[in-house]
């Protein structure tokens, strides 16, 4: 049985939910009265993984809420971004993604890193086009300070596929 936790913070007409753990067959999403909240902010930073049954549970939980409330998803990890791009309805129509993590890798150092991209700042999407708005190589820094100058962190995803959800 996996551990899943949801931390709720009501803020007037906005509800902040921070999820942590694994979204799988054991997930129990919190009951939410969407009529009380204009916006629901989901902080997904600490979601570790999601499986196919977890996807079904997510869809069953979010669909009725998305009919009444807008969603803002922030700090979305790679596992969640993959679902945005593969599963119809995983990212509801009345939702926006404010920030998400992009995986990086340095072949020389054999190091992995994830860099937070804020939509509108580090990455911009308009008219079906996505533009990275900063120096990608400077974003992910190798932890090995002695080799940092020779570090060549690169995005460890196919940009056209990974950023596809931004074009909707």
PENOR-V241995 format. One record per pair of residues at least 24 apart in sequence whose ideal C-beta (glycine too) atoms are under 8 Angstrom apart, sorted by the first residue. I is the first residue (numbers start at 1). GAP is how many residues later the second one is. D is the distance in Angstrom with one decimal. If there is no record, write none. Layout:
((I;GAP;D) (I;GAP;D))
This chain:
((1;25;5.1) (2;24;5.3) (2;25;7.7) (4;24;6.8) (6;24;4.5) (10;27;7.6) (13;24;6.0) (13;25;4.2) (13;26;6.7) (14;24;6.8) (14;25;4.7) (14;26;7.5) (14;27;6.2) (15;24;7.5) (15;25;5.0) (15;26;7.1) (15;54;8.0) (16;25;4.7) (16;27;6.7) (17;24;7.0) (17;25;5.4) (17;26;7.0) (18;24;8.0) (18;25;4.2) (18;27;7.5) (18;28;7.1) (19;24;7.1) (19;25;5.7) (19;27;6.8) (19;28;5.4) (20;25;8.0) (20;26;3.5) (20;27;6.9) (20;28;7.9) (21;25;7.1) (21;26;7.1) (21;27;6.2) (22;25;7.6) (22;26;5.2) (22;27;5.1) (22;28;7.2) (22;29;7.8) (22;32;7.2) (23;24;6.2) (23;26;7.3) (23;27;4.1) (23;28;7.5) (23;31;3.6) (23;32;7.7) (23;34;6.9) (23;35;6.1) (24;25;7.6) (24;26;7.2) (24;27;4.8) (24;29;6.0) (24;30;4.4) (25;26;7.4) (25;28;4.1) (25;29;6.9) (25;32;7.5) (27;27;5.6) (27;30;5.1) (27;31;7.8) (29;28;6.9) (29;29;7.6) (29;32;4.1) (32;33;5.8) (34;30;7.3) (34;31;4.6) (34;33;7.6) (34;34;3.8) (34;35;4.4) (35;33;5.9) (37;32;5.3) (38;31;6.4) (38;32;6.6) (39;30;6.3) (39;31;4.9) (39;32;7.4) (39;33;6.2) (40;25;6.5) (40;29;4.9) (40;30;7.4) (40;31;5.3) (40;32;7.6) (41;30;7.7) (41;31;4.7) (41;32;7.9) (41;33;6.5) (42;29;6.4) (42;30;7.2) (42;31;4.9) (42;32;7.1) (43;31;5.4) (43;32;5.4) (44;29;6.2) (44;30;7.2) (44;31;5.8) (44;32;5.0) (44;33;6.4) (44;36;5.3) (45;29;7.7) (45;30;3.5) (45;32;6.8) (47;30;5.7) (47;32;6.5) (47;33;5.9) (48;29;7.8) (48;31;7.4) (49;30;5.2) (50;29;5.4) (50;30;6.8) (50;33;6.2) (55;28;6.3) (55;32;5.7) (55;35;6.8) (58;25;7.8) (58;32;6.7) (59;28;7.5) (59;30;5.8) (59;31;6.8) (62;30;5.9) (63;26;6.8) (63;29;7.3) (66;26;3.6) (66;27;7.0) (66;28;5.4) (66;29;6.8) (69;25;7.4) (70;24;4.9) (70;25;6.8) (70;26;7.8) (71;24;3.7) (71;25;7.4) (72;24;5.6) (72;25;7.9) (72;26;5.5) (73;24;4.9) (73;25;6.9) (73;27;7.9) (74;24;4.6) (74;25;4.9) (75;24;5.6) (75;25;7.4) (75;26;7.2) (75;41;6.9) (76;24;3.9) (76;25;6.7) (77;24;5.2) (77;37;7.3) (78;24;7.8) (78;25;5.4) (78;36;7.0) (78;79;7.7) (81;81;6.5) (81;84;6.9) (84;80;8.0) (84;81;3.9) (85;76;6.5) (85;77;7.2) (85;79;4.8) (85;80;5.3) (91;74;5.9) (91;77;7.5) (97;68;6.8) (97;69;7.3) (102;53;6.0) (102;55;6.6) (102;60;7.1) (103;52;7.3) (103;53;4.3) (103;54;6.0) (104;35;7.3) (104;36;3.7) (104;49;4.5) (104;50;6.4) (104;51;5.9) (104;52;5.7) (105;48;7.0) (105;49;6.4) (105;51;4.1) (106;34;7.7) (106;36;5.6) (106;45;5.1) (106;46;5.7) (106;47;4.8) (106;48;7.4) (107;45;6.9) (107;47;7.9) (108;39;7.1) (108;42;6.2) (108;43;6.5) (108;44;5.9) (109;33;5.1) (109;35;5.6) (109;38;6.0) (109;42;5.8) (111;31;5.7) (111;32;6.3) (111;33;7.2) (111;40;7.7) (111;42;7.7) (112;44;7.1) (113;27;4.5) (113;28;7.6) (113;30;8.0) (113;40;6.4) (115;24;4.6) (115;25;5.1) (119;47;7.0) (123;40;7.1) (123;43;7.1) (125;38;7.6) (125;41;3.9) (125;42;6.5) (128;39;5.0) (129;38;7.6) (130;29;7.5) (130;33;4.5) (130;36;5.2) (130;37;6.6) (132;27;7.8))
